[in-house]
């Protein structure tokens, strides 16, 4: 497969699960480790280590209240 047309044709033949895996793979290929990105990752790690944590039940309750979701 050397041309874009051939690649597109092959993608059209993929099963939905394989397309989803390809989509995910393409998304992670596009991540650029810019200084801003790395700073955001560092801040996320710092926050996870130092900020108070939420219980899963509290998160689910907030999602239900905000979006009308119902947990089972």
HELIX and SHEET records of a PDB file:
HELIX    1   1 UNK A    4  UNK A   12  1                                   9    
HELIX    2   2 UNK A   16  UNK A   29  1                                  14    
HELIX    3   3 UNK A   35  UNK A   50  1                                  16    
HELIX    4   4 UNK A   56  UNK A   67  1                                  12    
END                                                                             
